[in-house]
Amino acid sequence: MDRFARIGVVGAGSWGTALANAAARAGRDVVLWSRDAAQAADMAATGENPRGLPGVKLEAGVRPSADLSDLSECDALLLVVPAQACREVAFALAEVVPEGTPLVSCAKGIERGTGAFVTDVITAAAPSLLPAVLSGPSFAADVAKGLPTAVTLAASNLSLARDLATALGSGTFRLYHSADVRGVEIGGAAKNVLAIAAGIVAGRRLGASAGAALTARGFAELLRFGAAFGARPETLTGLSGLGDLILTASGPQSRNFALGLALGEGRAAGGKLAEGAYTASVLVEMAAAHGIDMPICSAVDAVLTNRLTIADAIEALMARPQRSETAEG
């Protein structure tokens, strides 16, 4: 019998809907859970999710539900809610899901107040479940439509990561497996903050040269942060680090880039969740506590919290002391 024949997707936003479609294309029976009963009913009636991904049909193997107990029938769960909501949802899942069920975090952030990575949140809130993480360069609309995409799935047990990657993979959705859980999480969380910076650069019309410098020096910050927390360099230079940074720093289809773009242009940000806005402060706090120099991420946090104007932040970055490119900072 297939070990992961039934997949539960916890969260019916755009990314949850996309992953539900991807799992169904891989031959899985999928429960797509929404906390909103009206949304679940609409999806069941129309065969699409207009709130999450308007115009994209749900695959035939996707069954919408608002009943948390339906997830108890699943062999593995994808946790696709914002990072700051993961503790609450994981705690609720632990009450209904059998012991030993894999719970794969698909959020890209760090919990504020605790500085906990999402797999650590899962371990604390749902100790009976097996934490894992999925991350990489992937726009929801691309994945939902079946466009070619590659991501990384990591678990401390490499066999579990391999089996989950095999179960979710298809001809258009390729998963690489890894045991470097922390590296995959750090890549996903830090790149969101850097994508906001890239959007600010674009919004201020600072030019392609500035954008390239921002991406390169921002990635150096990501590498330093990852090294301090035990991430493998090859993970950070792979899909879930550099690959995801390249994607999310490339244009406004990224919510984090779009937020930075609006800030740079002096506009009000849109209503869509940008995880980087919540991650910036905790990322900077953790970096400071470990003596990690992250000037770009610190500047983003200062702009988001109105401690610096964008003009002042740019001036401060450009006025930093001259040093070797290979020196830290």
C-alpha positions as CSV (number, residue, x, y, z in Angstrom):
1,M,0.0,0.0,0.0
2,D,1.2,3.6,-0.8
3,R,2.6,5.1,2.4
4,F,1.3,8.6,1.6
5,A,-1.8,8.0,-0.6
6,R,-3.8,10.6,1.3
7,I,-2.5,14.1,1.8
8,G,-4.1,16.8,3.9
9,V,-3.4,20.5,3.0
10,V,-4.1,22.7,6.0
11,G,-4.9,26.2,4.7
12,A,-6.8,27.2,1.6
13,G,-5.0,30.3,0.5
14,S,-3.2,30.6,-2.8
15,W,-0.2,28.4,-1.8
16,G,-2.3,25.8,-0.1
17,T,-4.6,25.6,-3.2
18,A,-1.5,25.3,-5.4
19,L,0.0,22.5,-3.3
20,A,-3.3,20.7,-3.2
21,N,-3.4,20.7,-7.0
22,A,0.2,19.5,-7.1
23,A,-0.4,16.6,-4.7
24,A,-3.5,15.6,-6.7
25,R,-1.4,15.6,-10.0
26,A,1.0,13.3,-8.2
27,G,-1.9,10.8,-7.7
28,R,-2.7,11.6,-4.1
29,D,-6.2,11.9,-2.7
30,V,-6.2,15.4,-1.2
31,V,-8.2,17.1,1.6
32,L,-8.0,20.9,1.2
33,W,-9.0,22.3,4.6
34,S,-10.2,25.8,5.2
35,R,-11.2,27.2,8.6
36,D,-14.0,29.0,6.7
37,A,-17.0,26.8,6.1
38,A,-18.4,29.1,3.5
39,Q,-15.1,29.0,1.5
40,A,-15.0,25.2,1.7
41,A,-18.6,25.0,0.4
42,D,-17.9,27.4,-2.4
43,M,-14.8,25.4,-3.5
44,A,-16.8,22.2,-3.4
45,A,-19.7,23.7,-5.4
46,T,-17.6,25.5,-8.1
47,G,-14.5,23.4,-8.3
48,E,-12.2,26.4,-7.8
49,N,-11.0,28.7,-5.1
50,P,-11.8,32.3,-6.1
51,R,-10.5,33.7,-2.8
52,G,-7.2,31.9,-3.1
53,L,-6.5,31.4,-6.8
54,P,-9.3,32.8,-9.0
55,G,-9.7,31.2,-12.4
56,V,-7.6,28.1,-11.5
57,K,-9.6,24.9,-11.4
58,L,-9.1,22.4,-8.5
59,E,-7.9,19.0,-9.7
60,A,-10.4,16.2,-9.5
61,G,-8.6,14.6,-6.6
62,V,-8.9,17.6,-4.3
63,R,-11.8,17.5,-1.7
64,P,-12.5,20.8,0.1
65,S,-13.5,20.6,3.8
66,A,-13.9,22.8,6.8
67,D,-14.0,19.8,9.2
68,L,-10.7,19.4,11.0
69,S,-11.5,15.7,11.7
70,D,-11.3,15.0,8.0
71,L,-7.5,15.5,8.3
72,S,-7.3,12.6,10.7
73,E,-7.7,10.2,7.7
74,C,-4.6,11.6,6.0
75,D,-1.2,10.0,5.9
76,A,0.7,13.3,5.8
77,L,-0.2,17.0,6.2
78,L,1.1,20.1,4.6
79,L,0.8,23.1,7.0
80,V,0.1,26.0,4.7
81,V,-0.8,28.9,7.1
82,P,1.2,32.0,7.9
83,A,4.2,31.4,10.1
84,Q,2.7,33.4,13.0
85,A,-0.4,31.2,13.0
86,C,1.4,27.8,12.9
87,R,1.6,27.2,16.6
88,E,-2.2,27.6,17.1
89,V,-3.0,25.4,14.1
90,A,-0.4,22.7,15.0
91,F,-1.8,22.5,18.5
92,A,-5.3,21.9,17.1
93,L,-4.1,19.3,14.7
94,A,-2.4,17.4,17.5
95,E,-5.8,16.8,19.0
96,V,-7.2,15.0,15.9
97,V,-4.3,13.6,13.9
98,P,-2.8,10.2,14.7
99,E,0.6,10.1,16.3
100,G,3.5,9.9,13.9
101,T,1.8,11.7,11.1
102,P,4.3,13.9,9.2
103,L,3.4,17.7,9.4
104,V,5.3,19.6,6.7
105,S,5.7,23.3,7.2
106,C,5.2,25.3,4.0
107,A,5.5,28.7,5.7
108,K,8.5,30.9,5.2
109,G,9.1,32.8,8.4
110,I,10.2,32.7,12.1
111,E,7.8,33.0,15.0
112,R,7.9,36.5,16.6
113,G,8.3,36.7,20.3
114,T,10.1,33.3,20.6
115,G,12.5,33.3,17.7
116,A,11.4,29.7,16.9
117,F,11.7,28.2,13.5
118,V,8.4,26.6,12.4
119,T,9.6,23.0,12.7
120,D,10.5,23.9,16.3
121,V,7.0,25.4,16.8
122,I,5.5,22.1,15.5
123,T,7.7,20.1,17.9
124,A,6.5,22.2,20.8
125,A,2.8,22.4,19.9
126,A,2.3,19.0,18.3
127,P,5.0,16.7,19.8
128,S,3.2,13.6,18.5
129,L,3.7,14.6,14.9
130,L,6.8,14.5,12.7
131,P,8.0,17.9,11.6
132,A,9.3,18.6,8.1
133,V,9.6,21.6,5.8
134,L,9.0,22.4,2.1
135,S,10.5,25.5,0.5
136,G,11.9,26.8,-2.7
137,P,11.4,29.1,-5.7
138,S,7.7,28.6,-6.4
139,F,4.9,31.1,-7.2
140,A,1.5,29.6,-6.3
141,A,0.0,30.4,-9.7
142,D,2.7,28.5,-11.5
143,V,2.4,25.4,-9.3
144,A,-1.4,25.4,-9.5
145,K,-1.3,25.5,-13.3
146,G,1.2,22.7,-13.5
147,L,4.1,24.8,-14.8
148,P,7.5,23.2,-14.2
149,T,8.7,23.9,-10.6
150,A,11.4,22.5,-8.3
151,V,11.5,22.8,-4.5
152,T,13.2,21.2,-1.5
153,L,11.6,19.0,1.2
154,A,13.6,18.4,4.4
155,A,13.2,16.3,7.5
156,S,15.7,15.2,10.1
157,N,15.0,11.7,9.0
158,L,16.3,11.6,5.4
159,S,14.2,8.5,4.5
160,L,11.0,10.4,5.5
161,A,12.1,13.4,3.4
162,R,12.8,11.1,0.5
163,D,9.4,9.3,0.8
164,L,7.5,12.5,1.1
165,A,9.3,14.0,-1.9
166,T,8.5,10.9,-4.0
167,A,4.9,11.0,-3.0
168,L,4.4,14.7,-3.9
169,G,6.5,14.8,-7.0
170,S,5.1,14.7,-10.6
171,G,6.1,15.5,-14.1
172,T,5.8,19.2,-13.4
173,F,6.6,19.4,-9.6
174,R,10.1,18.2,-8.7
175,L,11.1,17.8,-5.1
176,Y,14.7,17.4,-3.9
177,H,15.0,15.8,-0.4
178,S,17.4,16.9,2.4
179,A,18.1,16.4,6.0
180,D,19.1,20.0,6.5
181,V,15.9,21.3,8.0
182,R,17.4,24.4,9.4
183,G,19.0,25.4,6.2
184,V,15.8,25.1,4.3
185,E,13.9,27.1,6.9
186,I,16.5,29.9,7.0
187,G,16.6,30.3,3.2
188,G,12.8,30.7,3.1
189,A,12.6,33.1,6.0
190,A,15.6,35.4,5.2
191,K,15.0,35.7,1.5
192,N,11.5,37.3,2.2
193,V,13.1,40.2,4.0
194,L,15.7,40.6,1.3
195,A,12.9,40.6,-1.3
196,I,11.3,43.6,0.4
197,A,14.7,45.4,0.0
198,A,14.8,44.5,-3.7
199,G,11.3,45.9,-4.1
200,I,12.3,49.1,-2.4
201,V,15.3,49.4,-4.8
202,A,12.9,49.0,-7.8
203,G,10.3,51.4,-6.4
204,R,12.9,54.1,-5.9
205,R,14.2,53.6,-9.5
206,L,17.7,53.0,-8.2
207,G,18.7,51.0,-11.3
208,A,19.6,47.4,-12.2
209,S,23.2,47.8,-10.8
210,A,21.8,48.6,-7.4
211,G,19.4,45.7,-7.6
212,A,22.2,43.3,-8.5
213,A,24.4,44.6,-5.7
214,L,21.5,44.3,-3.2
215,T,20.8,40.7,-4.2
216,A,24.5,39.7,-3.9
217,R,25.2,41.4,-0.6
218,G,21.9,40.3,0.8
219,F,22.7,36.7,0.0
220,A,26.0,37.2,1.9
221,E,23.9,38.2,4.9
222,L,21.7,35.1,4.5
223,L,24.9,32.9,4.3
224,R,26.3,34.4,7.5
225,F,23.0,33.9,9.3
226,G,22.7,30.3,8.1
227,A,26.3,29.5,9.1
228,A,25.6,30.7,12.7
229,F,22.6,28.4,13.0
230,G,24.2,25.3,11.5
231,A,22.8,25.4,8.0
232,R,24.8,23.7,5.2
233,P,26.2,26.0,2.6
234,E,25.0,23.8,-0.2
235,T,21.5,24.1,1.0
236,L,21.7,27.9,1.1
237,T,23.1,28.0,-2.4
238,G,20.4,25.7,-3.6
239,L,16.7,26.0,-4.3
240,S,15.5,27.0,-0.9
241,G,18.1,29.8,-0.5
242,L,19.6,31.4,-3.5
243,G,17.0,30.0,-5.9
244,D,14.1,31.4,-3.9
245,L,15.9,34.7,-3.4
246,I,16.3,35.1,-7.2
247,L,12.6,34.4,-7.7
248,T,11.2,36.7,-5.0
249,A,13.6,39.5,-5.8
250,S,12.6,39.5,-9.5
251,G,9.2,41.3,-9.6
252,P,5.9,42.1,-8.0
253,Q,4.4,38.6,-8.4
254,S,6.3,38.2,-5.1
255,R,4.2,39.6,-2.2
256,N,7.4,40.7,-0.4
257,F,8.8,42.4,-3.5
258,A,5.4,44.1,-4.0
259,L,5.4,45.4,-0.5
260,G,8.9,46.9,-1.0
261,L,7.9,48.3,-4.4
262,A,4.9,50.1,-2.8
263,L,7.2,51.5,0.0
264,G,9.7,52.6,-2.5
265,E,7.1,54.4,-4.6
266,G,5.5,56.0,-1.6
267,R,2.3,54.0,-2.0
268,A,0.2,52.2,0.6
269,A,0.9,48.4,0.5
270,G,-1.8,46.1,-0.7
271,G,-3.8,43.8,1.6
272,K,-1.9,40.5,0.8
273,L,0.2,39.0,3.5
274,A,4.0,39.5,3.1
275,E,5.7,37.1,5.5
276,G,8.9,39.2,5.4
277,A,7.2,42.1,7.1
278,Y,6.7,39.9,10.2
279,T,10.0,38.1,9.9
280,A,12.3,41.2,9.6
281,S,12.3,42.2,13.3
282,V,12.8,38.8,14.7
283,L,15.5,38.0,12.1
284,V,17.4,41.1,13.1
285,E,17.0,40.4,16.8
286,M,18.4,36.9,16.4
287,A,21.3,38.2,14.3
288,A,22.2,40.8,16.9
289,A,22.0,38.2,19.7
290,H,24.6,36.0,17.7
291,G,26.8,38.9,16.6
292,I,25.8,38.5,12.9
293,D,26.1,41.7,10.8
294,M,23.0,42.0,8.6
295,P,22.9,45.7,7.5
296,I,20.4,45.2,4.6
297,C,17.9,43.3,6.7
298,S,18.4,45.7,9.6
299,A,17.7,48.6,7.2
300,V,14.5,46.9,6.0
301,D,13.4,46.4,9.6
302,A,14.1,50.1,10.4
303,V,12.1,51.2,7.4
304,L,9.1,48.9,8.3
305,T,9.1,50.2,11.9
306,N,9.4,53.8,10.8
307,R,12.8,54.3,12.5
308,L,14.4,55.3,9.3
309,T,13.2,56.8,6.1
310,I,14.1,55.0,2.9
311,A,16.4,57.8,1.9
312,D,18.2,57.7,5.3
313,A,18.5,53.9,5.1
314,I,20.1,54.0,1.6
315,E,22.5,56.7,2.8
316,A,23.5,54.7,5.8
317,L,24.1,51.6,3.7
318,M,26.2,53.4,1.2
319,A,28.2,55.2,3.9
320,R,29.4,52.0,5.6
321,P,33.2,51.7,6.0
322,Q,35.1,50.3,3.1
323,R,36.2,46.7,3.5
324,S,37.1,43.6,1.6
325,E,34.2,41.8,-0.1
326,T,35.2,38.6,1.7
327,A,35.1,40.2,5.1
328,E,32.0,39.8,7.2
329,G,29.5,42.6,6.7
